[in-house]
Amino acid sequence: MRLAHISDLHFGHSVNGGLLRSFGEDLASQNLDLLVITGDITDRGRLSQFRRARAFLDSLEVPYVSVPGNREVAISAFWEWTVPSLAMRRYEGFFGKPDRVVRCHEESRVALFGLNSVHFFPSWPGTVARATRYWLKEAAARLPDYRKILFLHHPVIPVIRGSSFWAHSLSDAGEILNICTSLGFDLILQGHKHRASILEVRVPEREATVVVCAGGAPLVTDWDTTYHVIDILESQMVIRPREYLDAGFRETGAYRFKLRT
């Protein structure tokens, strides 16, 4: 299975037209099975930004799954920060369920689980609802023979080259990492920090290993314009960062991780 992890597109932010075209062309050329989007699809949660983002993603003609980021809540709609039932209505209209997202790729036996980590007031740090954490345990346990991938917006572990300021983290990161290493997850995809990084986390007492891949912000030139192409193979996983350099996206490395048998 080949997927691309993209995050923090921030549609509505000033985006160079050439960069957007290059990004679309590069994604379309990767022969992807799936796009995985870890939030902040819009910059301010406005309808016009949702429309533009949806039009761009549909134009790629690649299946995609997504979870929301804090920027999907309209900054000007104070009532959405205090009434959670209102906060995700626009997101749901354009992208479907904001939480407890499941996508199974039967051919390769890969299962993806998406969680909503947006905390409504205050907006930081991110939080995964207790009921959703229980759901994740049960849903993942029902698929013991699948390779498992978790995706969410807020960082489960700190990001290399990014600050560790508490307000930009996930308040229950320890429990999420505990679930993933207990139930055999191979990969965690996260966003929010606009800095790309790839880390391998080992838990010796469980003989568990999980790779944590943080996305950049590929359309925001003030930050790290990187996304990742990920191949899930029979015995290994290969992650290839692609960064916007010299008016085009270029592969800047290839990182290989052995998968459990």
Residue pairs with C-beta under 8 A, 6 or more apart in sequence:
1 33
1 34
1 105
1 107
1 108
1 110
1 231
1 232
2 30
2 31
2 32
2 33
2 229
2 230
2 231
2 232
3 32
3 33
3 34
3 35
3 36
3 229
3 230
3 232
4 27
4 30
4 32
4 34
4 35
4 36
4 62
4 227
4 228
4 229
4 230
5 36
5 38
5 151
5 189
5 213
5 215
5 227
5 228
5 230
6 27
6 35
6 36
6 37
6 38
6 215
6 218
6 227
7 37
7 38
7 39
7 40
7 69
7 153
7 189
7 190
7 191
7 192
7 214
7 215
7 216
7 217
7 227
8 38
8 39
8 40
8 69
8 191
8 192
8 194
8 215
8 216
8 217
8 218
8 220
8 223
9 37
9 40
9 41
9 42
9 53
9 217
9 218
9 219
10 40
10 41
10 42
10 43
10 71
10 217
10 219
10 220
11 41
11 42
11 43
11 49
11 50
11 52
11 53
11 56
11 219
12 42
12 43
12 44
12 46
12 48
12 49
12 52
13 43
13 219
13 220
15 219
15 220
16 221
18 247
19 219
19 221
19 225
19 244
20 56
20 219
22 244
22 247
22 248
22 249
23 218
23 219
23 244
23 249
24 56
24 59
24 60
26 242
26 248
26 249
27 35
27 60
27 62
27 227
28 60
28 61
28 62
30 229
32 62
32 229
33 63
33 105
33 108
34 62
34 63
34 64
34 65
34 103
34 105
34 112
35 57
35 60
35 62
35 63
35 64
35 65
36 64
36 65
36 66
36 112
36 149
36 151
36 189
37 57
37 64
37 65
37 66
37 67
38 66
38 67
38 69
38 151
38 152
38 153
38 189
38 190
38 191
38 192
38 215
39 66
39 67
39 68
39 69
39 70
39 71
39 72
39 117
39 118
39 152
39 153
39 191
39 192
40 69
40 70
40 71
40 72
40 153
40 191
40 192
40 217
41 50
41 53
41 66
41 68
41 69
41 71
41 72
41 95
42 49
42 50
42 53
42 71
42 72
43 49
43 71
44 71
44 74
44 75
44 76
45 71
45 72
45 73
45 74
45 75
45 77
45 80
45 90
46 74
47 90
50 90
50 91
50 93
50 94
51 94
53 94
54 94
54 95
57 64
65 101
65 103
65 112
65 114
65 151
66 95
66 96
66 101
66 114
67 98
67 99
67 101
67 114
67 115
67 116
67 117
67 151
67 152
67 153
68 88
68 91
68 95
68 98
68 116
68 118
68 153
69 118
69 153
69 191
69 192
70 118
70 119
70 123
70 124
70 126
70 153
70 192
72 88
72 90
72 91
72 98
72 118
73 80
73 81
73 87
73 88
73 118
73 120
73 123
74 80
74 90
77 86
79 86
80 86
80 87
80 120
81 87
81 120
81 121
81 123
82 120
82 121
83 120
84 120
87 118
87 120
88 98
88 116
88 118
91 98
92 98
98 116
98 118
99 114
99 115
99 116
99 129
99 132
100 113
100 114
100 115
100 116
100 132
100 135
100 136
100 139
101 112
101 113
101 114
101 115
102 111
102 112
102 113
102 114
102 139
103 111
103 112
103 114
104 110
104 111
104 112
104 143
104 146
105 111
105 112
108 147
108 232
109 145
109 146
109 147
110 146
110 147
110 148
110 149
110 232
111 140
111 143
111 146
111 147
111 148
111 149
112 148
112 149
112 150
112 151
113 136
113 139
113 140
113 148
113 149
113 150
113 151
114 150
114 151
114 152
115 128
115 132
115 136
115 150
115 151
115 152
115 176
116 128
116 129
116 132
116 152
116 153
117 126
117 127
117 128
117 152
117 153
117 154
117 170
118 126
118 153
119 125
119 126
119 127
119 171
124 167
124 168
125 154
125 166
125 167
125 168
125 169
125 170
125 171
126 152
126 153
126 154
126 155
126 169
126 170
126 171
126 192
127 170
127 171
127 172
128 152
128 170
128 172
128 176
133 172
133 175
133 176
133 179
136 150
136 176
136 179
137 179
137 183
140 148
140 179
140 183
140 184
140 185
141 183
144 184
147 186
147 232
147 259
148 180
148 183
148 184
148 185
148 186
148 187
149 185
149 186
149 187
149 188
149 189
150 156
150 176
150 180
150 185
150 187
150 188
150 189
151 188
151 189
151 190
152 170
152 176
152 188
152 189
152 190
153 190
153 191
153 192
154 168
154 169
154 170
154 173
154 190
154 191
154 192
155 162
155 168
155 169
155 170
155 173
155 190
155 192
155 193
155 214
156 170
156 173
156 176
156 177
156 180
156 188
156 190
156 212
157 173
157 177
157 199
157 201
157 212
158 164
158 169
159 190
159 193
159 195
159 197
159 214
160 195
160 197
160 199
160 214
161 195
161 197
161 224
162 168
162 193
162 194
162 195
162 197
162 214
168 192
168 193
170 176
176 188
177 188
177 201
177 210
179 185
180 188
180 210
181 201
181 203
181 206
181 208
181 210
182 206
182 208
184 208
184 260
185 210
186 210
186 211
186 232
186 237
186 259
186 260
187 210
187 211
187 212
187 213
187 230
187 237
188 210
188 211
188 212
188 213
189 213
189 215
190 212
190 213
190 214
190 215
191 214
191 215
193 214
194 216
194 217
194 220
194 223
194 224
195 214
195 216
195 223
195 224
196 214
196 215
196 216
196 224
196 226
196 227
196 228
196 241
196 243
197 213
197 214
198 211
198 212
198 213
198 214
198 228
198 239
198 241
198 255
199 211
199 212
199 214
200 209
200 210
200 211
200 212
200 257
201 209
201 210
201 211
201 212
202 208
202 209
203 209
209 257
209 260
211 237
211 239
211 257
213 228
213 230
213 239
215 226
215 227
215 228
216 223
216 224
216 225
216 226
216 227
216 243
217 223
217 224
217 225
218 225
218 226
218 227
218 244
218 249
219 225
221 244
224 243
225 243
225 244
226 241
226 242
226 243
226 244
226 252
227 241
227 242
227 249
228 239
228 240
228 241
228 242
229 239
229 240
229 242
229 251
230 237
230 238
230 239
230 240
231 237
231 238
231 240
232 259
233 259
234 259
235 258
235 259
235 261
236 256
236 257
236 258
236 259
237 256
237 257
237 259
238 254
238 255
238 256
238 257
239 254
239 255
239 257
240 251
240 253
240 254
240 255
241 251
241 252
241 253
242 249
242 250
242 251
242 252
243 249
243 250
243 252
244 250
245 252
